């Protein structure tokens, strides 16, 4: 498993440093309260990050997963539009 994969574009949470890699995303999730970590969109995002770290999905899936974790499940279209695929 490799957590060094870079996101297509950094995602900046309201609090904290920009998330640029899967490792940054993992560290961000670990700073969240347990109640936030247990929310369905975070759990799904973490599963996608693990697949990306294992190189089973592409960078785009990782990008959307991080956007979901940081901004909530409504963030998918915003993430896609920022990258230019929407």
N, C-alpha and C positions, 0 to 999 in steps of 0.2 A: 504494500500500500504506500502510495506517495502523496503527501499532503502539500507538495510544492507547486502543484498546478496553479497557474495564474488565472484570475478571472479575465474575461474579455475587457471589462471596464471596472475599476474600483467602485465599491458601494460604500457610502459613508453613512453610518448610523447617526441618529440625533446626538448620541453621546458616544464618544470614543473615536478611535483612529479609523481611517479608511480600511476597508477589507479588500485586500488585493490578491490573496491566495486562499487555497482551501485551509491551510494552517491558520490563517487569520480568522477565517469563518469558524473553525472549530474552537479557537480561543474565545471568540465572541459568544458563541453558544454557551460555553462553560461559565461565562460571567452572568448569564441570565438567571433570574430566580428559578427555582425548581418548578414553580407553578407555570411560568412562561415556557420552560423547556418541555413541559408535558402537553402543551397545546398542539392540536393536530397539525397545524401548518409548520410548526417547528420540527415535530417528529418526522413529518414527511420530508422536510428540507434536509434534515440530518441524514436520512436514508439516502437521499440523492447525492449528498456530499460524499458519503461513504462509497457509493458506486463510482463517483467521479475520481475519488482517490485511488480506487482500484482499477481505473481506466476502463470501466465498463460503459460509461456514458461520456459524451463530449463536454467541452467547456461551456457550451450554451446551456446545457441542463444545470451545470453547477451555478452559472450566473443567475438563472431563474430561481434556483433553490435558495441562494443567498438572499435574493430580493424578497422571497417569501418569508424567510426567517426574520429579516430586518424590518420589513414594511408590512407584513401580513399577507394573507392570501390574495388580496385584491391587487397586488403589485405586479402580477404577471404581465399584463398588457403594457404597463409602464416600462418594465425591463425589456420587453421585446421592442417597443418603439424606440428606446434609447439606443439600441444596438442597430436599428434600422431594418429589422425583419418584419415589422408590423404593418 
